[in-house]
Amino acid sequence: MNNFLLYLLVTAGTTYLLRVIPLIFIKGKIKNKWISSFLFYMPYAVLSAMTFPAIINSTASPISAIAGLITALVLAYKEKGLLTVALYACAVVFIVERFI
C-alpha cells in the first residue's frame, strides 16, 4: 500500500509539473509561426498515432478494418456528419466481414 501511494504521488507530481512548467516559462503570445503550427497540429498527430493501431486491431480481419477506415475517411472528407460516418463505417465492416 505504501508503494502505491508513493507511485501515485510521483505520477501526480510529474503530471502537474508537465502542465505548469510551460505556463511559468512562456509569458506572452507565441509569435514564431513554426512553433505555433507545431503546437496547433500536435493534438491531431497524437490522436491519430493512438487511434490508428486500435482501428486496425478492432475487427476480426485487418481487411475489414481498412475498408471501414477508408469509408470513414471518404465520408469525413465529404463533410458528412459524425453519426453518418460512424454508421456507414460500421456497416462496411459488417458487410466485409460477412464475405471474408
N, C-alpha and C positions, 0 to 999 in steps of 0.2 A: 504494500500500500504506500509506503514511503517513497519507493521508486516512482510510482505512478504520479504522485504529487510533484516530485522533482521534475519529471518529464513534462508534466502539464505546465508548470511554471516556466520552464525553459522554452517550450513551444509558444506559450502566450507572450513571453518577453521578446522572442525573436520576431513573431508576427507584429507585435506593437512597434518594435524598432524599425522594421522594414516599412511601416506605414508613416512613421513620424519623421524619420531622417530626411526624406525629400522635402517635407514641409519646413524643416529647420534651415536647410541649405539653399533652397530655391525661394527667394523672396518675391521677385517680380514675375512679369509675364515672360514666357519663353519666346524669344524673337528669332531664334535660329530655325529656318524652315525645315532643315533635315531632321532635327530633333523633334520638332512639332509633328512632322509627318510620321516619324517613327513611333512616337507616343500615341498618335491617333490610330494607327493601324495595328499596333501590338495586340490589343484585346482580340481582334478578329483572327490574327495569326495563331494565337494561343488556343482560342476556342476551336479553330479548325484542326490544329495538331492534336487536341484532346478528343475531338469528336470523330475524326476520320477512321481511326482504328476500331472504334466502337461500332461504327456503321458497317464496316466490312465483316466484323465478327458477330454481328447481332442476328444473323439469319442462319438457316441450315446450310446454305451454299453461298460462297462469295459472289457467284454469278448473279443470284437474285438480289443480293445487296447492292451490287454495282448497277444493276438495272433500275432499282429503286432510287439510288443516288442520282443517276443520270436523269431520271424522270423528275425528281425534285429540283435539280439544278435548272433544267429547261423551263419548268413551270415558274420557278422563282425568277428566272431571267425575264420571263414574260410578265412579271409583276402580278402573278396570281396571289390570292390570299393564303395565309398560313394554313387554314383548315383545308383548303383545296389542295395545296401542295402535299400536305401530310396524307390526306385520304388517297390521292392518286398514287403516291409513292408506296403506300401500304398495299393498295390494290395490285400494283405492278409486281411487288414482291410476292404477294399471294399467288398471282397467276403464274409467274415464272417458276415458283417452287412446285406448283402442281404439274408442270410439264417436265421438270427435271427428275 
